[in-house]
Amino acid sequence: RNDRLVVLKIVAVYTLFGALWIYLSDSALGLLVRDPDIITRIATYKGLLFIFTTAALLYFLIGRYIARISDFNHQLQADEARFSAITDTTSDGFYATDRNGRFMDVNSVYCRASGYSRQELFSMRISDIEAVEGSADVAAHIARIITAGSDHFETRHRRKDGSLMDVEVSVTFLAEQDRFYSFLRDITERKNIEKQLRLTGFTM
């Protein structure tokens, strides 16, 4: 939408400049010169001057627009670098997914925990590693998160070697980015301890 607005502004400026140039230059030429031959020669030079002037105007307008895009891209890259630094230094796993559950980003913590490389996960979906919910259940869960905006839950993920790990997940959906951002913690050890405590209590 912003790109279209900028293009419309450039077209509007060009159109206004062209209209004013034609009207004012023709009016001035008609007032100052009466000889048709001289008017014809001046009109030719005037046309050439119009071409060079409008070319310079378009160069300036488009150049300024490209500079703004370049500044925005540099800022975006800097923000992404800072975000990656934060997610890679946290002790929790992190990944970003789209509406279809496809992995769009993942940190090294989750890669180590799951046994998958980043590139492998980029070709996968949540349903490929989800061990509790089936594909239909995952889709329904995604829809609920979109409606609620966030969720906090426990589930199990299947590692690359086939083993299971219990995870605690906190996920937030950002509608403006159409992305899900999830932080998760491996709670397998805690679950095993709780299971042992329950068995011990039952035995006693």
Salt bridges, closest charged atoms under 4 A:
ASP26 OD1 - LYS46 NZ 2.99
ASP79 OD1 - ARG82 NH2 2.17
ASP88 OD1 - ARG118 NH2 3.66
ASP92 OD1 - ARG185 NE 2.94
ASP98 OD2 - ARG102 NH2 3.04
GLU120 OE2 - LYS160 NZ 2.73
GLU130 OE1 - HIS157 NE2 3.86
GLU133 OE2 - HIS141 ND1 3.04
ASP151 OD2 - HIS141 NE2 2.72
GLU154 OE2 - ARG190 NH2 2.97
GLU154 OE1 - LYS191 NZ 2.79
ASP166 OD1 - ARG156 NE 3.18
GLU168 OE2 - HIS152 NE2 3.37
ASP178 OD1 - ARG99 NE 2.43
ASP186 OD2 - ARG159 NH2 3.71
GLU194 OE2 - ARG190 NE 3.51
